[in-house]
């Protein structure tokens, strides 16, 4: 278990970047755009720009307050998903133990997993969106190209030639689990040669 304070700290680690186009209709509030780590979601994938997301959401001409709430919701859901996968699904997880202090003091170890989770959700939004904008959203990337971005590409021998975001997320989740649950190796046995 973990406190609401721990969740809030993780939710506020990464911010959404401001629109690149000065004439953009997208206006972010400070809560949405700032992050304690000074990282932005475009650091995890360049297609996670707020302009692309605004062009892909189901509601056409979404109100800015609604859009900011949507971005905050995506970030919050990603935090819960990461904590669920990195902590709660582990055999070592103790439901009665409070992990809040560990989460608060070691918050940076969660950044990559949260960032990649949001990037995956946004790429899935782009793949599933039936909306198009005037400049053909995402530089006319096809469904197949977005799938490669997500899953990566393997050669004939089955080795990755390009790792997708799913693979990067897997390794970031694994590093969190190792940092939290794997302690020093206990060595048992006799103290010397017999």
C-alpha positions as CSV (number, residue, x, y, z in Angstrom):
1,X,0.0,0.0,0.0
2,X,1.0,3.6,-0.5
3,X,-0.4,7.0,0.5
4,X,-2.0,9.6,-1.7
5,X,1.0,11.8,-1.0
6,X,3.3,9.2,-2.7
7,X,0.9,9.0,-5.7
8,X,0.9,12.8,-6.0
9,X,4.7,13.0,-5.9
10,X,5.0,10.5,-8.7
11,X,2.2,12.2,-10.7
12,X,4.0,15.5,-10.5
13,X,7.4,14.2,-11.6
14,X,7.0,14.6,-15.4
15,X,5.2,17.5,-17.2
16,X,3.7,18.0,-20.6
17,X,5.7,20.2,-22.9
18,X,4.3,23.5,-24.1
19,X,3.2,23.6,-27.8
20,X,5.9,24.1,-30.3
21,X,3.8,26.4,-32.5
22,X,3.2,29.8,-30.9
23,X,-0.1,30.0,-32.7
24,X,-1.4,26.7,-31.4
25,X,-4.8,26.5,-29.9
26,X,-3.5,24.3,-27.1
27,X,-2.9,26.1,-23.8
28,X,-1.6,24.2,-20.9
29,X,-2.0,25.3,-17.3
30,X,1.0,25.2,-14.9
31,X,-0.1,22.0,-13.1
32,X,-0.1,20.2,-16.4
33,X,3.1,21.5,-17.9
34,X,5.5,21.5,-14.9
35,X,7.2,18.5,-13.5
36,X,9.5,18.2,-10.5
37,X,12.1,16.3,-12.5
38,X,12.1,18.9,-15.3
39,X,11.5,16.1,-17.8
40,X,8.7,16.2,-20.3
41,X,6.8,13.3,-22.0
42,X,8.4,14.2,-25.4
43,X,11.7,13.0,-23.8
44,X,10.3,9.5,-24.0
45,X,8.9,9.8,-27.5
46,X,8.8,12.8,-29.8
47,X,5.2,12.0,-31.0
48,X,3.9,12.7,-27.5
49,X,3.5,16.4,-28.2
50,X,0.4,18.1,-26.9
51,X,-0.5,19.1,-30.5
52,X,-0.5,15.5,-31.6
53,X,-2.6,14.4,-28.7
54,X,-5.1,17.2,-29.1
55,X,-5.5,16.2,-32.8
56,X,-6.1,12.6,-31.8
57,X,-8.5,12.8,-28.9
58,X,-12.1,11.8,-29.7
59,X,-13.7,15.1,-28.9
60,X,-13.2,17.6,-31.7
61,X,-12.3,21.1,-30.4
62,X,-12.0,20.0,-26.8
63,X,-12.2,22.8,-24.3
64,X,-8.7,23.6,-22.8
65,X,-9.9,22.9,-19.2
66,X,-11.1,19.5,-20.4
67,X,-7.9,18.8,-22.3
68,X,-5.7,19.7,-19.3
69,X,-7.8,17.4,-17.1
70,X,-7.4,14.7,-19.7
71,X,-3.6,15.0,-19.7
72,X,-3.5,15.0,-15.9
73,X,-5.7,11.9,-16.0
74,X,-3.4,10.1,-18.4
75,X,-0.4,10.9,-16.2
76,X,-2.3,9.7,-13.0
77,X,-3.4,6.4,-14.7
78,X,0.2,5.8,-15.8
79,X,1.5,6.2,-12.2
80,X,-1.1,3.7,-10.9
81,X,-0.3,1.2,-13.8
82,X,3.5,1.4,-13.0
83,X,3.0,0.9,-9.3
84,X,0.7,-2.0,-9.9
85,X,3.1,-3.7,-12.2
86,X,6.4,-2.9,-10.5
87,X,5.2,-3.5,-6.9
88,X,1.8,-5.1,-6.5
89,X,2.2,-7.9,-9.0
90,X,5.4,-9.0,-7.4
91,X,5.4,-12.1,-5.2
92,X,7.5,-10.2,-2.6
93,X,4.9,-7.4,-2.3
94,X,3.5,-7.3,1.2
95,X,0.0,-5.8,1.2
96,X,0.2,-4.7,4.9
97,X,3.5,-3.0,4.3
98,X,3.4,0.8,3.6
99,X,5.8,1.6,0.7
100,X,5.1,5.3,0.8
101,X,8.4,6.4,2.2
102,X,10.3,4.3,-0.3
103,X,8.3,5.8,-3.2
104,X,8.8,9.3,-1.9
105,X,12.5,9.1,-1.2
106,X,13.3,7.1,-4.4
107,X,10.8,8.8,-6.8
108,X,13.3,9.2,-9.7
109,X,13.5,5.5,-10.2
110,X,9.9,5.6,-11.4
111,X,10.4,8.3,-14.0
112,X,11.3,6.1,-17.0
113,X,8.5,3.6,-16.4
114,X,5.9,6.4,-16.1
115,X,7.2,8.2,-19.2
116,X,7.2,5.1,-21.3
117,X,3.8,4.1,-20.1
118,X,2.4,7.5,-21.1
119,X,4.2,7.3,-24.5
120,X,2.7,3.8,-25.1
121,X,-0.8,5.0,-24.3
122,X,-0.4,8.0,-26.6
123,X,0.9,5.9,-29.5
124,X,-2.0,3.5,-29.0
125,X,-4.3,6.6,-29.1
126,X,-2.7,7.6,-32.4
127,X,-3.1,4.1,-33.8
128,X,-6.8,3.8,-32.8
129,X,-7.8,7.4,-33.5
130,X,-10.1,8.0,-36.5
131,X,-9.3,11.7,-36.5
132,X,-7.0,13.5,-39.0
133,X,-5.8,17.0,-39.0
134,X,-4.8,19.2,-42.0
135,X,-1.2,18.2,-41.9
136,X,-1.9,14.5,-41.7
137,X,-1.1,13.8,-38.0
138,X,2.3,12.4,-37.1
139,X,3.9,13.1,-40.5
140,X,1.8,10.5,-42.3
141,X,3.1,7.7,-40.1
142,X,1.3,4.5,-41.1
143,X,-0.2,2.0,-38.7
144,X,2.7,-0.3,-39.4
145,X,5.3,2.3,-38.5
146,X,3.5,3.1,-35.2
147,X,3.4,-0.6,-34.4
148,X,7.2,-0.8,-34.9
149,X,7.6,2.2,-32.6
150,X,5.6,0.3,-30.0
151,X,6.9,-3.2,-30.3
152,X,10.2,-2.8,-32.1
153,X,11.6,-4.9,-34.9
154,X,13.3,-8.3,-34.9
155,X,15.6,-9.8,-37.5
156,X,15.2,-13.4,-38.9
157,X,17.1,-14.8,-36.0
158,X,14.6,-13.3,-33.5
159,X,17.0,-10.6,-32.1
160,X,15.8,-7.0,-31.8
161,X,17.2,-4.6,-34.4
162,X,15.1,-1.8,-33.0
163,X,13.7,-1.9,-29.5
164,X,10.2,-0.5,-29.2
165,X,8.8,1.5,-26.3
166,X,7.2,-1.7,-24.8
167,X,10.7,-3.2,-24.4
168,X,12.0,0.0,-22.8
169,X,9.1,0.1,-20.4
170,X,9.6,-3.6,-19.5
171,X,13.2,-2.9,-18.5
172,X,12.3,0.2,-16.6
173,X,9.6,-1.7,-14.6
174,X,12.1,-4.5,-14.0
175,X,14.7,-2.0,-12.6
176,X,12.1,-0.6,-10.2
177,X,11.3,-4.1,-8.9
178,X,14.9,-5.0,-8.5
179,X,15.6,-1.7,-6.6
180,X,12.7,-2.3,-4.3
181,X,12.6,-6.0,-3.6
182,X,16.1,-7.4,-4.2
183,X,18.4,-6.8,-1.3
184,X,21.8,-8.1,-0.6
185,X,22.4,-11.8,-1.4
186,X,22.5,-13.9,1.7
187,X,25.3,-16.4,1.7
188,X,24.9,-19.4,4.0
189,X,27.4,-22.1,4.8
190,X,30.5,-22.9,6.7
191,X,33.1,-20.2,7.3
192,X,36.1,-21.9,5.9
193,X,37.6,-25.0,4.2
194,X,37.1,-28.3,5.9
